[in-house]
Amino acid sequence: MRHSAAVAVISLVVFACAPVGAEPRPADPRASLDPLAKSLVDGEYCSGLVVALIPPDAPPQIFAWGETTRGNGKAPDGNTVFELGSVSKVFTSLLLAELVIDKQVLDQRAQRK
């Protein structure tokens, strides 16, 4: 199934807190991401892709593939504005869940007990 999205976004947050015995970080993250990113762009699932790796102990790294719009020749970057569509619901629900856990918003279920 092909998607007609103009641009796909993958945001990855990489934390240094890894379980004991976890594999070390790859020396070149771009080389690890390249096969997946190229398959998405070449397979016409999206015209462009941006990935942000944000470790807590190092500066962020931004990697991009493809174009902002298919055929325009302009590569996306860390400043490219994306239309997120339905994926924003996931981010909103995670943010709300964190606020409830931190007791910064009211949980109606807790009030009934």
C-alpha positions in Angstrom: 0.0 0.0 0.0 1.4 3.3 -1.0 0.8 6.4 1.1 0.3 9.8 -0.5 2.0 11.8 2.3 4.2 14.5 0.9 6.8 14.1 3.7 7.1 11.6 6.5 8.7 12.5 9.9 10.4 10.1 12.2 11.5 11.6 15.5 13.7 9.5 17.6 14.8 10.4 21.1 17.9 8.4 22.1 18.7 8.3 25.8 22.0 7.3 27.4 20.1 5.2 30.0 20.5 1.8 28.5 19.9 -1.5 30.2 22.9 -3.4 31.5 24.4 -5.5 28.6 22.8 -3.3 25.9 24.6 -3.0 22.6 26.8 0.1 22.3 25.6 3.0 20.2 26.6 2.7 16.5 29.7 4.7 15.6 27.8 6.1 12.6 24.1 6.4 13.2 23.4 7.6 9.7 24.8 4.4 8.2 22.4 2.4 10.5 19.4 4.5 9.5 20.2 4.7 5.7 18.7 1.5 4.6 15.3 2.1 6.2 15.2 5.8 5.2 16.2 5.1 1.6 13.6 2.3 1.3 10.8 4.7 2.5 11.8 7.4 0.0 12.6 5.1 -2.9 9.5 3.1 -2.3 7.4 6.3 -2.6 6.0 6.1 1.0 7.3 9.6 1.4 9.2 12.2 -0.5 11.4 13.2 2.4 12.4 12.1 5.8 14.1 13.8 8.8 15.4 12.0 11.9 16.6 13.7 15.0 18.8 11.8 17.5 18.8 13.6 20.8 21.2 12.0 23.4 21.3 13.6 26.9 25.1 13.8 26.8 25.8 15.1 23.4 24.5 17.7 20.9 21.5 16.6 18.7 22.2 15.1 15.3 19.8 15.8 12.4 19.8 13.5 9.4 17.7 14.0 6.2 16.8 12.1 3.1 14.8 12.8 -0.1 13.1 16.1 -0.9 10.5 18.4 0.8 8.2 17.8 -2.2 8.8 15.1 -4.7 10.6 16.5 -7.7 11.5 20.0 -6.3 15.2 19.1 -5.5 15.1 20.7 -2.1 16.4 18.5 0.7 14.6 18.7 4.1 16.6 19.7 7.1 16.1 20.4 10.8 14.2 23.5 10.1 11.7 22.0 7.6 8.1 22.4 8.7 6.1 19.2 8.5 2.4 18.5 8.6 2.1 15.8 11.3 -1.5 14.7 10.7 -2.7 11.9 13.0 0.6 11.2 14.6 0.2 14.4 16.7 -2.6 12.6 18.6 0.0 10.1 19.9 2.3 13.0 21.2 -0.7 14.8 22.7 -1.9 11.7 24.6 1.6 10.9 25.9 2.0 14.5 27.1 -1.4 14.4 28.8 -0.5 11.1 30.5 2.7 12.6 31.9 0.8 15.6 33.2 -1.7 13.3 35.0 1.1 11.2 36.5 2.8 14.4 37.7 -0.6 15.6 39.1 -0.4 18.7 37.0 -3.9 18.0 35.6 -6.9 16.5 37.3 -7.6 12.8 36.9 -11.4 12.4 37.3 -11.1 8.8 38.3 -8.8 9.7 41.2 -11.4 12.2 42.4 -14.2 9.7 42.6 -12.3 7.4 45.0 
